[in-house]
Amino acid sequence: MSAVIQHSTQQSPAASAALPSGAPAGRFSFDATGATTRAQFAAHVRALAARLPEAAHAVNLCEDRYRFLVAFCAVAVRGQSNLLPPSRTRAAIDEVRAQYPDSYCIGDGDACGCDAGLRPEGHFIALPHELPALEGAPLHVDDAAVVAIGFTSGSTGKPSANAKTLGSFRTSTAQNLAALASLWPEACLPDVVATVPPQHMYGVELSVMLPLLGGGAVHRGRPFFPDDIARALAEASTPRLLVSTPVHLRALLESGVALPPLAGIVTATAPLPAELAAEAEARFGCEVRETFGSTETCIFAFRRTARDSAWTPYPGVRLQPRPDGTLVSAPHLAQPVLLADLFGLQDDGRFVLHGRQADLLEIAGKRASLADLTRRLLAIPGVRDGAMVQLDAQAGGVRRIAALFVGDGIDERDVREALRRSVDPVFLPRPLRRVQALPRNETGKLPREALLRMLQGSDAAS
């Protein structure tokens, strides 16, 4: 890695990227207190970079999106990599730091919550309320620099590390802009409001790299509740782009909150039901684009879910089906990546998702997928949220199907009877439990271990 602070004339544009891109006087971030220019952002980055310790990695835990961006770039210009844990729980942070013992934590709180014993002194840097500024030469980072290492969510097993170079982000950002550009007027760039954390790869791509390398501005917060999302969007200028998840989109619709005019809504992290997408388009008067990607690949396809069931891959993306999944090649990937997803390729170049290899079930000679079973569960009137999971093998090697659901005016008996009408008896969930809420993480994903713990608690309680 060779990321350095230097004058823009000392590097070929083909070998490095300016941080941030765009005119120095242009807006970079905003909230109710006003806007920050790209020149002010660069000054904050220089000042923080000057006080970072000598290390190879930094666990970036900032919740405020602007501070995350300042820390992200300061770490990069010091030639270090940002470690992006799958969550900000102590266990997740400890696990990441155990893999990278040369790391320190950086955040906008009083402490990071990780095990201080991993580094007794200087393991945490807190960003001050008023960020210092330092004027200087434009900032550039080598395209080959590994600026981030993202970790998978653990929804299908143990989180794994995935290194990302600035060059790969630069290419994927251009692809994302091209795929979304029809949502806003030509020669304009959107103000982005995102409900997803900046540490998640989807959040990195559309709320960090989009303003950093693609231009435009981003709201510095991470609104969670519907009223907060509406308020943040009201603080944005047109065109407005909402980067969110199906969970947040459903909450917005159920709340009845009014939103200002939107250029579009982008969603990811969990399957988006076509009915939910259509309702959102009708209510908010804009298109809802669903993106397809992963921590391993970044985004490589999209669809307008209210109208299309098939996904459109980005230009240059090549999919090679294999018995154990699909090999994905793309301009922003240094080498093909094998995903566990099973795709059906169409003659027009689009593809449909058949499920994940790990989701495919075979019981008593019959086949199904957890994704399809979960879709049938969510289609039951009164079920607001739900998930199917296959339990670990028990005596005799049998792996039962279990389910958790959240519902209004509906109990286990009602759901079981509804499932009997559309699900083969061998795939009916046992146990089936109604709960107050599913253990979704910050991006709406359901880590398998969290589901199993909840099911074990339900079994113990019964």
N, C-alpha and C positions, 0 to 999 in steps of 0.2 A: 504494500500500500504506500502511496506517495502523495498524500494530500497536503498542500501547503498554502499559506497566505502569500499572495504575490500580486504583482501588477499584471493586468490582462495582456500586455504585449509580450510577456515572457513565455506564454504557452500558445500552441496552435489551438484554434477553436475545435479542431477535430479531436484533440486529445483531452480536452477538459470542458467543464461547464461552469458558467458564472452562477454564483449563489448570492442573491436571487437573480433570475433573469428579468429583463424588462427595464424600463426607464427608472432612474433613481427616484424621481418625484412621484412615481405611480403608487397607488394604494396597494398595500400588501395585506393588512389585516384590519379588522374593525370590530367595534362593539358599541354599547350605549355611550361610552365615554369619548368616542371619536375614532379616527383612523390613524394607522401607522404607515409611513411611506416605506418604500423598498430601501431607500438610503438609511433611514432610521433603523430598520431591521438589521442591515449590514453592520451598522455601528454597534448595535447590541451584541451581534455575533462576535465581532472583533474583541470586545471587552471581555466577554465570557471566555473565549478561546485563550486569552492571555493568562487566565488564572486556573486553567485546568491542569491537573497533575499529569505526570508522565505515566502513561499506561497504554494498553492496546485496545481496551474495550470499556464502554460506559453503559450502564443500565439506565436507559432514559425513561423515567417514571413521571414526567411532567403531565399534569392533567389539563392545565390551561394550554390550548392548542398553540398559541403564539409562543409561549415559553418552551413548549416542546420543540417548535421549529428553531428557536434560538439555540437551544441545547443541541439539537440534531446537527445543525450546521457548524456550531462551535466544535463539536466532537469531530466532525468530518474534516474541518480545516486543520485540526491538530494531527491528522493522520490516524485517527482512531475510528473504531466501529461502534455504532449504536446497537446495543442489545435490546430487543423489543420482546419482553416476556409475554406469554399468552394471557396473563392477567396480572393485577397488582397485588395479589394475595402474597402473604409472607412465604408460603410454600413454593409458589411459582418463582418468586424472586430468588429464594435460596437455591432452588434447583438450577436456575440459570447461572448464578454466581459460582456454584460448585463446579460447573462445566468450564467457567472462565475465571479462575482464581486471580487473574491479573486485573480484574475489573473493579470499578467503583460505581456508585450510584449517584445520579443527578436528578433532582426533582424540585417541585415548587411548594413542598410542604416542609414540616419541621424534621421529619425523619422518613426513611424509606420503609421501615418495618422489617427489613431483612436481618439475618443473624449477624450482628456486629462482630462476632467472633471470627468470621471469615476474613475480616480486616479490622483489627482493633482501632487503628487510627486512620482518619481521612477517608473512610469508606463512603461518605455521603457528602455531596455538595448541594446546598440549598440555594436556589436562585432568590435574590433579594426582591422585595416588593417593587422597588424602583430599580429597573435594570440600568446599570451604567452603560455609557456609550464611549466608543473609541473610534475616531476618524482614521482613515487610512486608505490604502490601495484597494481596488476592487477584489473581491474574493473569487478564487477559482479552485476547483477540486478536480483531480484527474478522473477521467472516465473509468479507469481501471480500479479506482479505490473502492474497497468494500466498505460502504458507508452504513450499512445496516445488516443485521442478522435477525431475521424474524423467526418466530417459533409457531408451529402449528398449534391449533387450539386444544388438541387432545380429545376431540369428539369421537375419534376412532381408535384411540390408544395413547401412548406416551408422546408428548410434544417433541418434535424434531426441529433442528436448526437449519435455516436456509439463508445463505449469504447472498447479498444483493450489491452490485456495483452501481456507481452513479450513472455509468453509461447505459446499463440495462434499464434503469429508471427513466433516463432521458428518452430512450426509444419507446418504452411502454407509455410514458406520458403523452408523447405525440400520437400514439395509437388511440389512447383514451379520448383525447381532444377531438380527433377526427371522427370517432364513433359517436360523440355526443354533440358535435358542432351544429347539427341541424336543429337542436332544441332552442338556440338563441340566435339573434340577428347576426348577420355576417359582419366581421370586423369588430365584434364585441367579445368580451370575456365575462364570465359570470362571477357574481359574488356567491361563494360557497358557504352553506351552513350545514354542518355535519353532526349527526347524533352518535356516530361511532367513535371509539377512542383512537387517537393517532397512532397508538402502538400496533393496532391490528393492520395487516397488510392492505386490506381494502381501504382502511382509513388513511394509511400512508399514501396510497396511490391517488385517491381523490380529494383528500383534504390537506395533504402535505406537499406532495410532488406537483399536483395541479397548479397551486399558486406559486410554488417555489421555482419550477422549471417551465410552466406553461403560461404564466401570467395570471391576471385576475387577482382577487382578494378572497380571504377566508375569515369567517367569524372566529374570534379567538376562544370562544367557549365551547362546551359540549352540552347543549341543552338536552334534557332528558324527558321531562314531563311535557304534555301537549302545549300548555300555556307558555312554557319556556321556549319551545320550538317556534311557536307563533311570534313571540317577542323577538327572538333572534332574527327571524326572517324579516320582520318589520324594520330592523336596524340595518338590513342589507339594502343595497341599491339594485335596480334592475339591470340586467336580467338576473334572477335568483335561481340557484340550483340547490335543491335539498338532497343531501347524501345521507341515506338512512337504511333501515332494515325492515323486513316484514313485521316484526314485533312493534316497532315504533309507528309504522304506517297504520297498523290495525288500531293502536291506541289513539292515534290522531283521529281516525274515522269514528271510533266509538265515543270520543270526547265531544264531538260536535264543534270543536274549536274552528274559528275562521282563520284562514291563512291569506296573506297578501298574494298578489299575482305571482305565479311561479313559471319559470321557463321550462322546468322539468324536475322530475324526481328520479333519482338513481337508487337502486336497492340491491343488496347482496347479503351474504352470510348465512342465509337459510332459504329454502324454496319459497317462492312467492305464488300463492294460489291465484289463478287467472281471475276468479271472482273478486278477490281483494284488489287486484290491479285495476280491474274495470271500475270498481266502485271509487277508487282513489282518483282515477282519471276524470270520472264524472263529477266528483265533488270539488276537486281542486283545479279543474280546467287545464290540465297539462298532460303530457305523456309521462308514463312510468316506464323507465328502461331498467331491466334487470341485467346484471352483469354476471358472467361466469368466469371463475378463476380460483386460485388457491394461493396459499402462502408459497408453495413451491413454484408456481408458474406465473403469478400475478394474473391480471385480467386478460383473457384472450378471446372472449366472445360476448355477445349481448343479444337481447331480444326485447320486443315490446310484448310483454306477457299477456296483456289484455286481448291481444289479437293473434299472437304467434305461439305455438308450442315448440317450434324448432329454434335453435340458436344459430346466429350468424357469426362465424369466426372472423377475427381481424385479418386484414390482408397479410399474406405470407405465413399464416398459421397452417400447419399440416398435422392431421390426426391419423394415427396408425393403430387401429384396433388390435389388441392382443388378448389371449385367453385370460390373462391376469389383470387386464385394464386397458388403458389407452396411452400410447406414446405421443406426447405433445411436443412439436417443434414450432418455434416462433422467432421472429427477428430479434426480440429482446432477450432470448434465452441462449446462453453460451453453448448449451448442449440439450438434446431432447430430455424431457422429464416424463417419467412413468407415473400416471395417476391411476388410482384404483377404480375410477369411474368407467362405466361401460357405455359407449356411444353407438348410436346407429347413424351411419353416414347416408345422406341423401344425394340424389343426382345433381341438385342445384348447389351443392357445396355446404349446405347447412347440416346440422346434426340434431338428434334428439338424445336425451339422457335416459338410459334404461335403468340406472341405479349404480351402486357401487358393488364391487366384487364382494366386500365384506357384508353387504346388505342382502345378498341373495340367499334365500332359504330353501332347503329341501327337507321335507318331513314326510315320511310315509310315501315316498315316491312322488310327492307333489311339490311344486315350486311356487315361490312368491318372493317379494322383496319388501324389506322394512319400509322403504320409501313409499311404496304403493299402499301398504297397510296403514301407515301413518296418514296418508292422504285420505283414506276412507274413514279413519277415525275423526279427522278434522272436518269432514264433510257432514257429520251428524249434527243436526240442528241442536243448539244449546251448548255444544263443545267449543270453548273459546281457545283452548290450547291443548296439545297432547303430543305424545310420542310413544312409539313402539320400540322395544329393545329385545334382543335375544340374550337370554341369560347364559351364564357359563354352564358347561356340561355338568350334569348331575350323575347319579348312579345309573349305570347302563349307557352312558354317553348321550342321554337325551338332553337337548337344549331347548327349554321352553321359551315361549314368547310371552312377554309381560308388557303392560301398558300403564301409563299415567295420563290423567286428563284433568283439565280445569273446566268446570261447567256451571251454568246457571240454570237452576230448576231441573236438573237432570242428575240421576244417580247411576251407580254401577250397573244395576239391573237394566235400566233404560239403554245405556250404551251397549251392553252385551247383546241385548235383543236387536238393536239396530245393526250391530256388526254381523249378527247371524244372517242377515238378509243379503250381505255382500261379500262375506269372507268365508272361505272354506273352514269347516269345523276344526281341522288340524292346526289352523293358524290363529284361532281365537286366543286372545291373551289370557294367561293364567299365571300370576294374578293380574287383575284389572283394578286400579285404585284411583279414586278421585282425590285430588290434592288442592290446596289453596293456590299454589303457584309452582311452576316447573323451575328447576335449578339452572336457569339460563345465565350465561355469562354476559359481559358487557356488550357483546355483539349479537346476542340472541342465540348463540350456539348452545348445545346441550352436551357437555362432556360426558362420555359414557360412565366414568367413575362416579360422577355426581348423581346420575340417574340410578345407578346400582345402589348407592348409599341410601337414596330416598326410598327405593323399593324395599331394601332391607329394613329401614325404619318402619315402613308401613307393615311389613310382615311381622316385625317384632311387636308392633303396637296391637296387631290383631291376634 
